[in-house]
Amino acid sequence: MLHNEKVLITGATGKIAFPIARALAEHNEVWGAARFSSPGDRDKLAGAGIRPLRLDMSSGDLSAVPEDFTYVFHAAVDPGLGDWRACVRTNAHNSGALLQHCRKARGFLYCSTGSIYRYQGQRPLSEADGPGVPQRANYSFSKIAGEAVCSWVAEHFKIPLTIIRICSTYGPEGGAPAERLEMILQRKAILLHPDTPNNYNPIYEDDYVMLGIRALQVASTPPLTINWAGSETVSAEQYCAYMGQLVGIEPIFEYSTEAHTPLWPDVKLMHEVLGRTKVPWREGFRRMIEARHPELPVKRG
């Protein structure tokens, strides 16, 4: 854990950044940057001891951002649902500008995505594997561009940088497994890719907070790029069946090539640099269900 540092967290109201900001705020001066587009966003941060900072990364205006942060966790993102040029500008160009603006930092972390990878079939994907054309092409390609821009800025200005390729997060704040839980509860079909099993390495909130903070601390020049996921591999079929057992509803699966291809990351480098995750996947999924649906009688055993 960091202590007595001045830390900037962008996208601070999001499901990944908020728990990390909340944890860091216990021992550090943490500024949470966000657009505050939803009612209660500002109070959510302030209530966790985080100093709210209004920042819209799409504008490129960094005039309100101090330059003396010692660490920066950059998770703000354009999800790629609109114009592709705006997406690339926000996630690549403006991310590089933020890195240059905060060049005094001892560690800067850029959140990329595991969805940049080209699907390779039934094997885990390492950091050396090449990009492909996923369904959310605008978002994924903007992140490839963001990795390149931030790497150049970091090397040019000698700023320690870590790039994490986020693969599958879940917990009380949500995530893809939480979305599949809702499909089970609503008795709707869960769309999966026909190349079974659909393997993932989901990472629970406690672990992604721990490994997110460690990733800040290991930032280096040249930049370090790491798959960011859980240590255990489990298929979506397996974890959905387990969630179904806990809530007493059998999941319905529908297979289609229109579904996202599985994202099965190789986590060897992560283990070497950041360590292993600690929450077993079954325990994590139980915790997630109990946190998101306290009204449900979750089965034991």
JORA-V829703 format. One record per residue. N is the residue number from 1. SS is DSSP state (A for helix, B for strand, O for the rest). NEAR is the number of other C-alpha atoms within 10 Angstrom. Layout:
BEGIN
N&SS&NEAR / N&SS&NEAR
END
This chain:
BEGIN
1&O&11 / 2&O&17 / 3&O&11 / 4&O&13 / 5&O&15 / 6&B&19 / 7&B&25 / 8&B&28 / 9&B&26 / 10&B&26 / 11&O&24 / 12&O&31 / 13&O&25 / 14&O&17 / 15&O&17 / 16&O&23 / 17&A&22 / 18&A&23 / 19&A&20 / 20&A&22 / 21&A&30 / 22&A&22 / 23&A&20 / 24&A&24 / 25&O&24 / 26&O&16 / 27&O&14 / 28&O&19 / 29&B&19 / 30&B&26 / 31&B&26 / 32&B&28 / 33&B&26 / 34&B&23 / 35&O&19 / 36&O&18 / 37&O&11 / 38&O&8 / 39&O&8 / 40&O&10 / 41&A&17 / 42&A&22 / 43&A&14 / 44&A&16 / 45&A&24 / 46&A&15 / 47&A&11 / 48&O&15 / 49&O&20 / 50&O&28 / 51&B&18 / 52&B&22 / 53&B&20 / 54&B&16 / 55&O&21 / 56&O&19 / 57&O&24 / 58&O&19 / 59&O&11 / 60&O&15 / 61&O&13 / 62&O&15 / 63&O&9 / 64&O&9 / 65&O&17 / 66&O&11 / 67&O&15 / 68&O&14 / 69&O&22 / 70&O&17 / 71&B&26 / 72&B&25 / 73&B&25 / 74&B&22 / 75&O&22 / 76&O&25 / 77&O&22 / 78&O&20 / 79&O&15 / 80&O&20 / 81&O&12 / 82&O&11 / 83&O&10 / 84&A&17 / 85&A&11 / 86&A&18 / 87&A&23 / 88&A&24 / 89&A&20 / 90&A&26 / 91&A&32 / 92&A&22 / 93&A&21 / 94&A&21 / 95&A&26 / 96&A&23 / 97&A&19 / 98&A&21 / 99&A&25 / 100&A&19 / 101&A&17 / 102&O&22 / 103&O&23 / 104&O&18 / 105&O&21 / 106&O&18 / 107&B&24 / 108&B&33 / 109&B&28 / 110&B&27 / 111&B&23 / 112&B&28 / 113&B&21 / 114&A&24 / 115&A&27 / 116&A&23 / 117&B&22 / 118&O&16 / 119&O&21 / 120&O&15 / 121&O&14 / 122&O&14 / 123&O&12 / 124&O&18 / 125&B&20 / 126&O&17 / 127&O&17 / 128&O&8 / 129&O&13 / 130&O&12 / 131&B&15 / 132&O&15 / 133&O&14 / 134&O&17 / 135&O&13 / 136&O&14 / 137&A&16 / 138&A&21 / 139&A&25 / 140&A&26 / 141&A&24 / 142&A&27 / 143&A&27 / 144&A&19 / 145&A&18 / 146&A&25 / 147&A&25 / 148&A&15 / 149&A&19 / 150&A&29 / 151&A&25 / 152&A&16 / 153&A&19 / 154&A&23 / 155&A&15 / 156&A&12 / 157&A&13 / 158&O&17 / 159&O&26 / 160&O&26 / 161&B&30 / 162&B&28 / 163&B&25 / 164&B&24 / 165&B&23 / 166&B&20 / 167&O&20 / 168&O&22 / 169&B&23 / 170&B&22 / 171&O&26 / 172&O&19 / 173&O&16 / 174&O&18 / 175&O&20 / 176&A&14 / 177&A&20 / 178&A&21 / 179&A&12 / 180&A&20 / 181&A&24 / 182&A&14 / 183&A&17 / 184&A&23 / 185&A&15 / 186&O&11 / 187&O&13 / 188&O&14 / 189&B&14 / 190&B&20 / 191&B&17 / 192&B&21 / 193&O&17 / 194&O&16 / 195&O&14 / 196&O&15 / 197&O&15 / 198&O&20 / 199&B&21 / 200&B&21 / 201&O&24 / 202&O&33 / 203&B&29 / 204&B&27 / 205&A&24 / 206&A&18 / 207&A&19 / 208&A&25 / 209&A&21 / 210&A&17 / 211&A&23 / 212&A&20 / 213&A&21 / 214&A&16 / 215&A&28 / 216&A&23 / 217&A&20 / 218&O&19 / 219&O&21 / 220&B&20 / 221&O&17 / 222&O&16 / 223&O&22 / 224&B&17 / 225&B&23 / 226&B&24 / 227&B&23 / 228&B&31 / 229&O&29 / 230&O&28 / 231&O&23 / 232&O&16 / 233&O&18 / 234&B&18 / 235&B&18 / 236&A&23 / 237&A&17 / 238&A&13 / 239&A&19 / 240&A&23 / 241&A&16 / 242&A&18 / 243&A&26 / 244&A&19 / 245&A&16 / 246&A&20 / 247&A&19 / 248&O&15 / 249&O&15 / 250&O&16 / 251&O&22 / 252&B&16 / 253&B&16 / 254&B&12 / 255&B&14 / 256&O&13 / 257&O&11 / 258&O&11 / 259&O&14 / 260&O&17 / 261&O&22 / 262&O&23 / 263&O&26 / 264&O&26 / 265&B&27 / 266&O&20 / 267&O&23 / 268&A&16 / 269&A&15 / 270&A&21 / 271&A&16 / 272&A&9 / 273&A&14 / 274&O&19 / 275&O&15 / 276&O&17 / 277&O&20 / 278&O&15 / 279&O&17 / 280&O&14 / 281&A&20 / 282&A&13 / 283&A&10 / 284&A&21 / 285&A&25 / 286&A&18 / 287&A&17 / 288&A&24 / 289&A&22 / 290&A&17 / 291&A&14 / 292&A&15 / 293&O&13 / 294&O&10 / 295&O&9 / 296&O&13 / 297&O&12 / 298&O&17 / 299&O&12 / 300&O&8 / 301&O&4
END
